[in-house]
Structure formats: C-alpha cells, structure tokens
Amino acid sequence: MSIRQSLLAILDEGDCYGYQLRVEFERRTGHSRSLNVGQVYATLDRLERDGLVLKLGANSTGHVYYAITDGGRLAVRDWFGIAMPSAALDELALKVALAQSLPRVDAAAVVALQRESTAAEVDALRREESAGAVARQLVGEAQLAAAEAELGWLLRAEVLVRGSESFGLEAEPPRRGRPVRG
C-alpha cells in the first residue's frame, strides 16, 4: 500500500502532525499494519518537497502540523480512481479499509472499479493458452487462482462497505510527535 497516498488521504480530512498521522493510519486500516514514525516524517518531508503538503506552524505543545494542498487532493482522487494490480491483495485490502473510513471517498466505487478490473483480468487469464512448459502453466494457474480469490474477496467487500460508516479524525489527537527543530 502506498504510505504516501495513505497519508495524503488522511490529511484530506484535516491538518495533522506526524505521530497523529501514524495513529490515524493504523486505526483506519484495522491495525493490520504499523508504521514507523520516522517513515511518516520522511514521507511528509518528501510530500512537502513535491508540493503536495504544506508544513504549518507548531501548536502550543510543539507539534508541527501539515496541511494538504490542492495538488495533494488531486493525487488522492487519482489514487482512489485507479485499480491496483491483482498481486497486491494485502495492499488492496488496506486501500479499501482506508477508503471506507474516509467520508470524502466512495468506498463502494473503489471496490466496484477494482472488481471490474479484476474480472477482466480473470477473463483474460482464462482465455490464455495453457500449452507450453510446466513452469509457465504453474505461473498461469497461480495468477488465475490469485485473481479469482481477489474477485471473491471483492464481492464480499462490496457487501461490507455498503452502508458502513466512515469517520473523521480523532477529536483528541495523540500526545506524542516529533518536537520542533530549533
């Protein structure tokens, strides 16, 4: 899963500081993947360099907040608007979990787009000739099995996201974060 895009998507909900983004990411992805806070701040530095976020001033406790730019918002919309390769089911599950948690993202549309893409991939894999070396047949069968499994998961995910509740940022941000540099 793209940490970069995930952090941008969370910032689209409101200004946050690094540790807060780490906590929000883990909460929104069901604590299925943890982030190193150093990774978060390194990503924020790159996002700022690329003009996708702005570093705001520090609050009274010294936490430096970041805000998304219009370019960052466009990058988030683009990311949720493309299907992922089938080989990335774990990343896809995290992407859908994140989409479901965000009020501005239509998680059902994200799932539907991915389902259409995966169904087309399953059809293409089924049409492929299985002749040739056993190694090629094994790889082809593995790809087909993975794509079929993803398609089955997407059908279940479609039911789960339908009518589910998204949520905003925690009202009380966590009390840790990178201190202001002198």
Salt bridges, closest charged atoms under 4 A:
ASP12 OD1 - ARG73 NE 2.98
ASP12 OD2 - ARG77 NH2 2.66
ASP12 OD1 - ARG104 NH1 3.63
GLU24 OE1 - ARG27 NH2 2.82
GLU24 OE1 - ARG28 NE 2.95
GLU26 OE2 - ARG22 NH2 3.66
ASP45 OD1 - ARG178 NH2 3.86
ASP50 OD2 - ARG4 NH2 2.99
ASP50 OD1 - ARG49 NE 2.87
ASP70 OD1 - ARG73 NH1 3.90
GLU128 OE1 - ARG136 NH2 2.66
GLU148 OE2 - ARG126 NH2 2.73
GLU158 OE2 - ARG115 NH2 2.84
GLU170 OE2 - ARG27 NH1 3.43
GLU172 OE2 - ARG175 NH2 2.92
